């Protein structure tokens, strides 16, 4: 079930306070939009996603599950091959 958009309450405070609350709700709705994606994705464009996004994928090679994190220079996949536990995805293909 998809989450609905959050709406900020009506405030009686200053314009600055109202703007801060509006910004918080804008970010909250961005998170809601990110969560409201389809449950199963057959194929995903590798360029999709913003830095900071996290996804769980199933490897087509061996069927193993991996966590991937999007950074500025691409997706990094959990694999335990380095001290951080993540390797740049392109190196793994």
Secondary structure as UniProt FT lines:
FT   HELIX           15..35
FT   TURN            46..47
FT   TURN            51..52
FT   STRAND          54..58
FT   TURN            60..62
FT   STRAND          65..71
FT   TURN            72..73
FT   STRAND          74..78
FT   TURN            83..84
FT   STRAND          86..88
FT   HELIX           89..92
//
